[in-house]
Amino acid sequence: MLFKKKKELEPAKREIPEGLFVKCESCGEMLYKTVLEKNFLVCPKCNYHFRANVEIYKKLLLDSGDFKEAIASHLESDDPLEFPEYRAKLKQAKESTGLKEAAIAGVGTMGGFEIVLFLTDFRFLGGSMGSVYGEIFYRACETARDRKLPLISVTSSGGGARMHEGIFSLMQMVKTTIGVEILNENKIPFISVVCDPTMGGVMASFASLGDINIAEPGALLGFAGPRVIEQTIKQTLPPGFQRSEFLMQKGFLDMVVSRKEMKGTLIKLLSYLGAKNG
Ligand SMILES: [Zn+2]
């Protein structure tokens, strides 16, 4: 589960390269980078969703564009197994993203509703879930319970559980699931938004446990990737297998919502779920 992820995820090269223009991976249109960025990294011509980072989601979803207060933002991963090159990879990820971990959480407002928002960033070790990632999610759940605020998570975690922390990462599947259970017991709404790619231990724990599960269009979602499944069962998979639209048809998701419609949709859902506005 934890290995061979990188190659599977390579066909859709969704990160934005340097330069003035960006070629859309889907329709081939040459797009001005600034136009694409203003459009929250969605191709204006064909609606292809490039991978977005936590800064883009904060701007997209929060009224002020940022958290009012951060949750557990001081936590940083250790290297409990002394896994080869893990410390160097963490250092490099921190420097290139400006983040301390692949996950952040905070309290903010969305359409006037106060919410707890949990976000992950694919740029940081594939958005994989280690001990700190799991702890931040759990503390986000506790904050949501203590303040009686809905929790919304937006994940892009191609790596699933982080292999460099071995069993400690796998334990986060349990911890995050208990976090969701705490919300259930206290009747706190939890909306999970899954983005390309959300795989492995993340999809197999909290990310598929929302009261409402939403996906961005075209996202690769699942446990093992299509290539591993094909090799295992020795059968060719149907087109679009494990993409959002396919999983929506099969009943795995409640909604597929484009990035530009996401905030409006979430606000509507928050009002249906009885969240307090203002
Ligand atoms: Zn396009």
Boltz pocket constraint, residues with backbone or C-beta under 6 A from the ligand:
constraints:
  - pocket:
      binder: B
      contacts: [[A, 24], [A, 25], [A, 26], [A, 27], [A, 28], [A, 29], [A, 43], [A, 44], [A, 45], [A, 46], [A, 47], [A, 48]]
      max_distance: 6.0
